[in-house]
Amino acid sequence: MTQFSDDKPIWRQIYDMIAMRVLSGQWQEEERIVSVREMAASVGVNPNTVMRSYEHLEAVGIIFNRRGIGFFVAKGAKDHIKQLERKKFMDEELPKLKERLEHIGLTIDVRVKD
């Protein structure tokens, strides 16, 4: 059973967990991933919660569904996740960090590495 935090919805935490498995290379492009039911059983949640994660992953192009076969990691998923995570960091987390650093008298130089 997976321990979930209270800071964001469980479906989003599962989404993040799957994205990290792709980024780490645990799941390769075009590789079949565990079924909704298998994932639900392994993390101890309702299959509907996992399905919501899979639907969002599919909507942003990280996974795709082969009807009757299952879900697979999309081609280019790793690079796409990096792009999405960079944007999220730049839009959401960096402004907060920058503000905090300014309050304590520090500055940072941000350079994007390809």
C-alpha positions as CSV (number, residue, x, y, z in Angstrom):
1,M,0.0,0.0,0.0
2,T,1.2,3.5,-0.9
3,Q,1.1,6.3,1.6
4,F,-0.5,9.3,0.1
5,S,-0.1,12.9,1.4
6,D,-2.9,15.3,2.1
7,D,-1.4,18.1,0.0
8,K,-2.9,17.1,-3.4
9,P,-5.6,14.7,-4.7
10,I,-4.8,11.0,-4.7
11,W,-5.4,10.8,-8.5
12,R,-2.7,13.5,-9.0
13,Q,-0.3,11.6,-6.8
14,I,-0.8,8.5,-8.9
15,Y,-0.3,10.6,-12.0
16,D,3.0,11.9,-10.7
17,M,4.1,8.4,-9.6
18,I,3.5,7.1,-13.1
19,A,5.3,10.1,-14.7
20,M,8.3,9.5,-12.4
21,R,8.4,5.8,-13.5
22,V,8.6,6.9,-17.1
23,L,11.2,9.6,-16.3
24,S,13.3,7.1,-14.4
25,G,13.2,4.6,-17.2
26,Q,11.3,2.0,-15.2
27,W,8.7,2.1,-17.9
28,Q,9.9,2.6,-21.5
29,E,8.2,4.1,-24.5
30,E,5.6,1.9,-26.1
31,E,5.8,-0.5,-23.1
32,R,2.6,-1.8,-21.6
33,I,1.9,-0.4,-18.1
34,V,0.0,-2.1,-15.4
35,S,-3.8,-2.2,-15.7
36,V,-6.1,0.1,-13.8
37,R,-7.1,-2.7,-11.6
38,E,-3.5,-3.9,-10.9
39,M,-2.5,-0.3,-10.1
40,A,-5.5,0.2,-7.8
41,A,-4.7,-3.0,-5.9
42,S,-1.0,-2.2,-5.6
43,V,-1.6,1.3,-4.2
44,G,-4.8,0.5,-2.3
45,V,-7.3,2.8,-3.9
46,N,-10.5,2.5,-5.8
47,P,-10.0,1.7,-9.6
48,N,-12.0,4.8,-10.4
49,T,-9.3,7.0,-8.8
50,V,-6.6,5.2,-10.9
51,M,-8.8,5.6,-14.0
52,R,-8.9,9.3,-13.5
53,S,-5.1,9.4,-13.4
54,Y,-4.9,7.3,-16.5
55,E,-7.4,9.5,-18.3
56,H,-5.3,12.6,-17.5
57,L,-2.1,10.9,-18.5
58,E,-3.7,10.0,-21.8
59,A,-5.2,13.5,-22.3
60,V,-1.7,15.1,-22.1
61,G,-0.1,12.4,-24.3
62,I,2.0,10.5,-21.8
63,I,0.1,7.2,-22.2
64,F,-2.3,5.8,-24.8
65,N,-4.9,3.0,-24.8
66,R,-5.0,0.1,-27.1
67,R,-8.6,-1.0,-26.8
68,G,-8.8,-4.5,-25.3
69,I,-5.0,-4.7,-24.7
70,G,-4.3,-2.0,-22.2
71,F,-2.4,1.3,-21.6
72,F,1.1,1.9,-23.0
73,V,3.7,4.6,-22.6
74,A,3.5,7.0,-25.6
75,K,6.5,7.7,-27.9
76,G,8.3,10.8,-26.6
77,A,6.6,10.6,-23.2
78,K,9.8,11.1,-21.3
79,D,10.6,14.4,-23.1
80,H,7.0,15.5,-22.9
81,I,7.0,14.9,-19.1
82,K,10.1,17.0,-18.8
83,Q,8.6,19.8,-20.8
84,L,5.4,19.7,-18.7
85,E,7.3,19.6,-15.4
86,R,9.6,22.5,-16.5
87,K,6.5,24.6,-17.4
88,K,4.8,23.7,-14.1
89,F,8.0,24.6,-12.2
90,M,8.5,27.9,-14.0
91,D,4.8,28.9,-13.7
92,E,4.0,27.7,-10.2
93,E,7.1,26.9,-8.1
94,L,9.8,29.3,-9.3
95,P,7.8,32.5,-8.6
96,K,7.2,31.4,-5.0
97,L,10.8,30.5,-4.6
98,K,12.0,33.7,-6.1
99,E,9.7,35.7,-3.7
100,R,11.0,33.8,-0.7
101,L,14.6,34.3,-1.7
102,E,14.1,38.0,-2.2
103,H,12.6,38.2,1.3
104,I,15.7,36.7,2.8
105,G,18.1,38.7,0.6
106,L,19.2,36.1,-2.0
107,T,18.9,36.0,-5.8
108,I,19.2,33.1,-8.2
109,D,20.2,32.7,-11.9
110,V,18.0,30.3,-13.7
111,R,19.3,28.6,-16.9
112,V,17.3,26.0,-18.7
113,K,19.4,22.9,-19.8
114,D,18.2,20.9,-22.7
